[in-house]
């Protein structure tokens, strides 16, 4: 019997496939060489197989991304690993003022195929400087594409799509997903199934078996999928409230227009995220949804975010700051009444 593949194993296999098939691919990051293989072991085995193209770097996020941008500018396909996404702030200048601008500032379009991987989010007890979800700080930068890992999207396909954009991309990887199982064959569990929609962001649609139009449609990034499905399960079994979940692979650029036929099937819509509120991906989506659907909705789009706070190390305090399944379920129950 085949053992189910974990998300971290799927990501590691995707990186192996990239290096095996693309002689222009590089992987760069701190402590990624074997036997360590990176903080979360995503790079395990890569340096043994491709020692000349797996570079274990000094501790300098700006330097790492700068080297990657130089490699991309000369036609290579580098993938950078940030040890924690919080440290991407140290590389913000390279992403904002060099990599993304290099696509168009030379008077012609210049391919800049590069990916910066960012282990993201809390619920692991890592404290204020290792637990943030910084997606909102990178939204709106021209020629910088943002994606998020999920258990529904094969990482080999995601990396291929990102590099084929010929623009710098950031891949956010919620750390809580690494040990989870990849969903395959359209099955989530005994109650829910999923499919990949044919839209530019390759959105995964998670829906209950043998139910009609949902009471709620939830839009959430990949890191919230486990918590969202847990909330949907309880709502269905205990409250008889049906929900569908939409999980895009690409967060930005993002438009809801290709999904309007799907989201308009419900009169209540919720956008959930783990970033602190104000100026977020969720607010961007809520604005688009309101513009297109406000005449059809029973209430304004419900937006749920993490609390505006640093993220504590203590588990019971961390739980109160980040968006959990219980908070999502409670908010949807109250808004249904």
C-alpha positions as CSV (number, residue, x, y, z in Angstrom):
1,X,0.0,0.0,0.0
2,X,1.4,3.4,-1.0
3,X,2.0,5.7,1.9
4,X,0.2,9.1,1.6
5,X,2.6,11.9,0.5
6,X,3.1,14.7,3.0
7,X,3.2,18.3,1.8
8,X,6.9,18.7,2.7
9,X,7.7,15.5,0.7
10,X,5.8,16.8,-2.2
11,X,7.7,20.1,-2.1
12,X,11.0,18.3,-1.8
13,X,10.1,16.1,-4.8
14,X,9.2,19.2,-6.8
15,X,12.6,20.8,-6.1
16,X,14.3,17.5,-7.1
17,X,12.3,17.4,-10.3
18,X,13.2,21.0,-11.1
19,X,16.9,20.5,-10.7
20,X,16.8,17.2,-12.6
21,X,15.0,18.6,-15.6
22,X,16.2,22.2,-15.8
23,X,20.0,22.7,-16.0
24,X,19.4,26.5,-15.4
25,X,17.8,25.9,-12.0
26,X,19.5,26.7,-8.8
27,X,18.5,26.4,-5.1
28,X,20.0,28.9,-2.7
29,X,19.5,29.3,1.0
30,X,20.9,29.1,4.5
31,X,21.9,25.7,5.8
32,X,20.3,23.9,2.8
33,X,23.2,21.6,2.1
34,X,23.0,18.0,3.2
35,X,22.9,16.4,5.7
36,X,20.8,19.3,7.2
37,X,18.7,20.1,4.2
38,X,17.2,23.3,5.5
39,X,15.3,24.3,8.6
40,X,12.2,22.3,7.5
41,X,14.1,19.7,5.3
42,X,12.6,20.9,2.0
43,X,16.0,20.8,0.5
44,X,17.0,17.3,1.7
45,X,19.1,15.4,-0.8
46,X,19.4,18.3,-3.3
47,X,23.1,19.1,-2.7
48,X,24.2,15.5,-2.8
49,X,22.5,15.1,-6.2
50,X,23.3,18.6,-7.6
51,X,26.3,20.0,-5.6
52,X,27.2,22.6,-8.2
53,X,23.7,24.1,-8.3
54,X,22.6,24.0,-4.6
55,X,24.3,26.8,-2.8
56,X,24.3,27.0,1.0
57,X,24.7,30.7,1.7
58,X,25.9,33.0,4.4
59,X,23.2,34.5,6.7
60,X,22.3,37.5,4.5
61,X,18.7,37.5,3.1
62,X,19.4,40.6,1.0
63,X,22.6,39.0,-0.4
64,X,20.8,35.7,-1.2
65,X,18.0,37.4,-3.1
66,X,20.5,39.7,-4.8
67,X,22.5,36.7,-6.1
68,X,19.3,35.0,-7.2
69,X,18.1,38.1,-9.1
70,X,21.5,38.3,-10.8
71,X,21.2,34.7,-11.8
72,X,17.7,35.3,-13.1
73,X,18.9,38.4,-15.0
74,X,21.4,36.2,-16.9
75,X,18.7,33.6,-17.9
76,X,18.9,31.2,-15.0
77,X,16.0,29.9,-12.8
78,X,16.9,30.3,-9.1
79,X,14.8,29.2,-6.2
80,X,15.6,30.9,-2.8
81,X,14.7,29.5,0.6
82,X,14.1,32.0,3.3
83,X,14.6,30.2,6.6
84,X,11.5,32.1,7.9
85,X,9.3,34.4,5.9
86,X,9.8,37.1,8.6
87,X,13.3,37.5,7.2
88,X,12.1,38.4,3.8
89,X,11.8,41.9,5.1
90,X,15.6,42.0,4.9
91,X,15.3,41.2,1.2
92,X,12.5,43.7,0.4
93,X,14.8,46.1,-1.3
94,X,16.1,43.5,-3.7
95,X,12.5,42.4,-4.5
96,X,11.0,45.8,-4.8
97,X,13.8,47.9,-6.3
98,X,15.8,45.4,-8.3
99,X,14.1,42.1,-9.2
100,X,10.6,43.3,-10.0
101,X,11.8,46.5,-11.7
102,X,14.3,44.6,-13.9
103,X,11.5,43.0,-15.8
104,X,10.6,46.3,-17.5
105,X,13.0,49.1,-16.7
106,X,15.6,48.5,-19.5
107,X,13.3,49.6,-22.3
108,X,12.3,46.0,-23.2
109,X,10.8,43.1,-21.4
110,X,13.5,41.1,-19.6
111,X,12.7,37.6,-18.3
112,X,13.3,37.3,-14.5
113,X,12.4,33.8,-13.6
114,X,13.0,33.4,-9.9
115,X,11.1,32.1,-6.8
116,X,11.6,33.2,-3.2
117,X,10.1,30.5,-0.8
118,X,8.9,31.8,2.5
119,X,7.9,29.5,5.4
120,X,5.1,31.4,6.9
121,X,2.7,31.7,9.8
122,X,2.4,30.7,13.4
123,X,0.8,27.9,15.5
124,X,4.2,26.5,16.1
125,X,5.3,28.5,19.2
126,X,8.1,30.3,17.4
127,X,7.2,33.7,18.7
128,X,6.9,37.2,17.4
129,X,9.9,37.2,14.9
130,X,9.3,33.8,13.4
131,X,5.5,33.5,13.0
132,X,4.2,36.3,10.8
133,X,2.2,36.1,7.6
134,X,3.6,39.0,5.6
135,X,1.7,38.5,2.3
136,X,0.1,41.9,2.5
137,X,3.4,43.7,2.5
138,X,4.2,42.4,-1.0
139,X,0.8,42.9,-2.7
140,X,0.6,45.6,-5.3
141,X,4.3,45.5,-6.5
142,X,4.2,45.5,-10.3
143,X,5.8,42.4,-11.8
144,X,6.0,40.6,-8.5
145,X,3.7,37.5,-8.3
146,X,2.6,36.0,-5.0
147,X,1.5,32.4,-4.5
148,X,0.7,30.2,-1.5
149,X,1.3,26.5,-1.0
150,X,-1.8,24.3,-0.3
151,X,-2.4,20.5,0.1
152,X,-4.5,20.6,-3.1
153,X,-1.8,22.0,-5.5
154,X,1.1,19.9,-6.5
155,X,4.2,21.9,-5.9
156,X,5.9,20.8,-9.1
157,X,3.0,22.4,-11.0
158,X,3.2,25.5,-8.9
159,X,6.9,26.0,-9.4
160,X,6.6,25.4,-13.1
161,X,3.8,28.0,-13.3
162,X,5.8,30.5,-11.3
163,X,9.0,30.2,-13.3
164,X,7.0,30.3,-16.6
165,X,5.8,33.8,-15.7
166,X,9.3,35.1,-16.3
167,X,8.8,37.4,-13.3
168,X,10.0,37.3,-9.7
169,X,7.6,35.3,-7.5
170,X,7.2,34.7,-3.8
171,X,5.8,31.4,-2.6
172,X,4.3,31.5,0.9
173,X,4.4,28.1,2.7
174,X,2.4,27.9,5.9
175,X,4.6,25.9,8.3
176,X,1.6,24.0,9.7
177,X,1.0,22.3,6.3
178,X,4.5,20.7,6.1
179,X,3.5,17.6,8.0
180,X,0.0,17.4,6.6
181,X,-1.0,14.9,3.8
182,X,-1.4,16.0,0.2
183,X,-5.0,15.6,-1.0
184,X,-5.2,13.5,-4.2
185,X,-7.9,12.0,-6.4
186,X,-10.5,14.7,-5.6
187,X,-11.1,13.4,-2.1
188,X,-10.6,15.4,1.1
189,X,-12.4,13.2,3.6
190,X,-15.7,11.4,4.1
191,X,-17.7,14.6,3.8
192,X,-15.8,16.8,1.3
193,X,-14.4,16.5,-2.2
194,X,-12.3,19.0,-4.2
195,X,-11.6,20.0,-7.8
196,X,-9.2,22.4,-9.5
197,X,-11.1,25.1,-11.4
198,X,-9.9,26.3,-14.8
199,X,-9.1,29.9,-13.8
200,X,-5.8,31.8,-14.0
201,X,-5.1,31.3,-10.3
202,X,-5.8,27.5,-10.4
203,X,-8.3,27.7,-7.6
204,X,-9.2,24.6,-5.7
205,X,-12.9,24.2,-4.8
206,X,-13.7,22.2,-1.7
207,X,-17.4,21.2,-1.4
208,X,-19.6,18.8,0.6
209,X,-20.8,15.6,-0.9
210,X,-24.4,15.5,-2.1
211,X,-25.3,19.1,-1.2
212,X,-26.9,21.8,-3.3
213,X,-26.0,25.5,-3.4
214,X,-24.0,26.4,-0.3
215,X,-25.1,28.8,2.5
216,X,-21.5,30.3,2.5
217,X,-18.6,30.4,0.2
218,X,-15.2,30.9,1.9
219,X,-12.2,32.2,0.1
220,X,-8.9,31.6,1.9
221,X,-5.2,31.1,1.1
222,X,-3.6,27.7,1.3
223,X,-2.4,27.9,4.9
224,X,-5.9,28.2,6.2
225,X,-7.3,25.1,4.4
226,X,-7.0,22.7,7.3
227,X,-8.7,25.1,9.7
228,X,-11.4,26.1,7.2
229,X,-12.3,22.5,6.4
230,X,-12.5,21.7,10.2
231,X,-14.9,24.7,10.6
232,X,-16.9,23.6,7.6
233,X,-17.3,20.1,9.0
234,X,-18.6,21.2,12.4
235,X,-21.0,23.7,10.7
236,X,-22.4,21.0,8.5
237,X,-22.8,18.4,11.2
238,X,-23.9,20.5,14.1
239,X,-25.6,23.6,12.5
240,X,-26.7,22.2,9.1
241,X,-24.9,25.1,7.5
242,X,-23.2,24.2,4.2
243,X,-20.0,25.8,3.1
244,X,-17.7,25.7,0.1
245,X,-14.1,26.7,0.2
246,X,-12.1,28.3,-2.6
247,X,-8.3,28.2,-2.4
248,X,-6.3,30.0,-5.1
249,X,-2.7,29.0,-5.8
250,X,-1.8,32.5,-7.0
251,X,-2.7,35.3,-4.6
252,X,-1.6,38.2,-6.7
253,X,-2.3,39.3,-9.3
254,X,-5.8,38.0,-8.6
255,X,-9.2,38.8,-10.0
256,X,-12.5,37.3,-8.9
257,X,-14.1,37.7,-12.4
258,X,-13.3,34.1,-13.6
259,X,-14.9,32.8,-10.3
260,X,-18.1,34.9,-10.3
261,X,-20.3,32.0,-11.5
262,X,-19.0,29.9,-8.6
263,X,-19.1,32.5,-5.9
264,X,-22.5,33.8,-6.9
265,X,-24.1,30.5,-6.0
266,X,-24.1,31.6,-2.3
267,X,-25.7,34.7,-0.8
268,X,-23.1,34.9,2.0
269,X,-19.3,35.1,1.3
270,X,-16.4,35.1,3.8
271,X,-12.8,35.9,3.1
272,X,-10.4,34.5,5.7
273,X,-6.7,35.1,6.2
274,X,-4.0,34.8,8.8
275,X,-2.4,38.3,8.2
276,X,-3.2,41.1,10.6
277,X,-6.0,43.3,9.3
278,X,-5.7,46.5,7.3
279,X,-4.3,46.7,3.7
280,X,-4.5,42.9,3.1
281,X,-5.2,40.4,0.4
282,X,-8.5,39.7,2.0
283,X,-9.5,43.3,1.8
284,X,-8.6,43.4,-1.9
285,X,-10.8,40.4,-2.5
286,X,-13.7,41.7,-0.4
287,X,-13.7,44.9,-2.4
288,X,-13.8,43.0,-5.7
289,X,-16.5,40.7,-4.6
290,X,-18.6,43.6,-3.3
291,X,-18.2,45.5,-6.5
292,X,-19.5,42.6,-8.6
293,X,-22.0,40.9,-6.3
294,X,-23.4,43.4,-3.8
295,X,-26.9,43.3,-5.2
296,X,-27.1,39.5,-4.8
297,X,-25.6,39.2,-1.3
298,X,-27.7,38.8,1.9
299,X,-25.0,40.7,3.9
300,X,-21.7,42.4,3.3
301,X,-18.7,40.2,2.6
302,X,-17.4,38.9,6.0
303,X,-13.6,39.5,6.4
304,X,-11.8,37.6,9.1
305,X,-8.1,38.2,9.9
306,X,-5.6,37.6,12.6
307,X,-5.5,40.1,15.5
308,X,-3.4,43.3,15.2
309,X,-0.8,42.0,17.6
310,X,2.7,40.5,17.8
311,X,2.4,36.7,17.9
312,X,3.2,35.3,21.3
313,X,5.3,32.2,21.9
314,X,3.0,30.7,24.6
315,X,0.5,28.4,22.8
316,X,-2.6,29.6,24.7
317,X,-1.8,33.2,23.8
318,X,-0.7,32.4,20.2
319,X,-4.1,30.7,19.8
320,X,-6.0,33.9,20.6
321,X,-4.1,36.0,18.1
322,X,-4.2,33.8,15.0
323,X,-7.3,32.8,13.1
324,X,-8.4,29.4,14.3
325,X,-11.1,27.0,13.1
326,X,-13.2,27.8,16.2
327,X,-13.2,31.5,15.5
328,X,-14.1,31.0,11.9
329,X,-16.9,28.6,12.8
330,X,-18.3,31.0,15.4
331,X,-18.2,34.0,13.1
332,X,-20.0,32.2,10.3
333,X,-22.6,30.9,12.8
334,X,-23.3,34.3,14.2
335,X,-23.4,35.9,10.7
336,X,-25.9,33.2,9.5
337,X,-28.5,34.3,12.1
